Amino acid sequence: QRSSNLNLDEDEPLLRTMYPLPKLLNNGTIQVDSIHEIYYQEYGSNSSHTTNINNDINKQQQQQQQQSEANINRNKSNLKVALSLHGGPGAGSFPNHARFFNTAPLHYDRIILFDQRGCGKSKPRGEIQNNTLHHLVNDIEKLRCHLNVDKWAVILGGSWGSTLALAYTQRYPNSVDALVLRG
């Protein structure tokens, strides 16, 4: 039963499931200091990223494809990019976190998940040295620069991730368009 204080179109059903899992496009690590290496994953739709070149394509088509890929990489910073910040302590990102975001046209082109210092696939696991709110905020900024993201279209923070999202936005207000905070 819908709450009477919600202003919803009665003909439009509420979304009760998550979006389909988008394709994993990229993953890697970034050395953020002498101790810590953070792991990240990038999800999204093929339309906003490069694709493999088919071996049967002739030389002219290959050159056109390479030019197209170069244009995509140049324009990568103009894409709508979402960032998901996991909770803690010691949790990590899971592929299902990417399902909070719609990758359909006119929504999010790229979805970034990363494991904070000492968490998930980041190394060293469980390390607390050089692992403060200040360090984590700077890691998000290093990740944004590493991935050539002009501005986060939205940052979704869950639990501890909501605190981290607020701290990042206070430090880098021009690098965030919107926040979604949960639990």
N, C-alpha and C positions, 0 to 999 in steps of 0.2 A: 504494500500500500504506500502510495506517495505522500510525502509530508505536504500539508496544506501551504506551508510557507515557501515551497519551491515554485518558481515560475517556469514551468515546463509545458511544452506542447504535448497534450495528452495523446496525440497520434504518433509521437516519436518515442520509441522504446529507449529505456535507459541502457547504456552500455554496461553489461555485467561480466563481460569476458575481456581478456587482454587481446591486443592486436597479434596477428601472426608473427612468428619469429622471423625477423629479416635475415638476409644473408650476411654471414661473416665475411667482410671484405678485406680486413687487415688486422694483424695483431703484432705486438712487439714489446720491447722494453726500452726504458729511458734511464740512464744512470743519472740520478738527481743529486748525489753527493758521493763522497768517498766510500760510504757504506751501503746506501740504498739504491736499488734498481726497481722501478715501478713497472708493472705489467699493464698493458691496455689492450682493448679490443675495439674495433670499429665495425659497426653494422650499418646496413643501408640497402638502397636499391641499386641495381646495375645501371640505371639510367643516369646516375650522377657520378659514375666512376668508370675507370678504364676497363676494357675487356681484353681477353687474349686475341691475338691476331691469328686468323685461320691460315694455315700453310698454303691453301689453294688460292688465296687472293693474289692477284697480279701486282706488279710493282707499283703501279699508279694507285691502286686501292690501298696498298700498304702505306704509301706516303700520305694519303688522305687520312687514314686511320691514325697515323702517328701525329699528324697536325691536330686532329680532333682530340687526341689524348693530351697533347701539350696545352691546348685551349682549356680542357677540363681541369688540368692541374693548376693553370694560371688562375682559373675562376673558382678553385676549390674554396678559397676564403669567402666567397660570396654565397655559399650554400648555407641552408638552415641546418645548424648543428645542435643536437641535444646532448647533454652530459648527465649521466646518472651517477650519483654518489651513494655508495652503500653504507649501511649501518655498521655498528661495531659492538664491542671491541673485537678485533681480529677476524671479523667476517670477511667477505670478499664479494666481488661481483659475480653474478651468475647470468648466463645467457637470457634467462627469463626477464631480467631487468630491462633488456632491450624491447620487450613486448609492451612496455608502458607507452611506447611512442608509435605513432602512425607514420609509416614511410610511403603512404600513397601520395600521388602528385599533390603539390601545394601544401605538404606537411613537412616532415623532417627528412632531409637528404642523407644525413649522417647521424649516427647515434654512437656516442663514445662511452664505454665503460672502462673503469680502471680500478685496480686493486691498490688501496692506499698502503703506505709504508707498513711493513710487517704483516700484511694481510694477503690472503689468497695466494696468487702466483708471484707476487712481488717478493724480492729477496733483500736481505735474509728474513725468513718468516719468523714472526714473533719478536723481532728486534725493536726495542724501545729507545735505544740511544738515538739522538737526533730525530725524535719522532714526536713533535709537538704540533699544536694547531697551526702555529706560524709556518712550520716546515710543510705541512700538508697543503696550506693555502698556496704557498710558493710552488709546490708540485703541480697543482692544477694550472697555474699560469705557465709553467714550463711545458706541460702537456699541450696547452692551447697553442703555444708558439711552435712546438715540435710538429704538431699536426696541421699547421698553417690555417688555423681557425681565426677569422677576424674577430668574431664575437659569438658567444654562446647564445643561441636563440632562446634556450631554456635550460635551466639546471634543475633537475629533480633530486631532492635529497630526502632520504629515508632515515629516521631515527638520528643517529650521530651524523649521518650525511646531511641532515637539515641544518645542524649547527655549522658544519663545514661549509655548506652552501651560503649561509648568511655571512660567515666570516670572510669568505672569498669575495662576495658581492660588496661588502663594506670596503675591502682593500682595493678591489678592481671594479668599481661601479660601471665604468664604460665598456667592460668586457662581457656584460650580461644584459640580455633584454628582459628575461622573466625568470621567476622562481616558482617551483611547485614544491611545497614542503609537506611531508607526511610523517605521522607517528614519530 
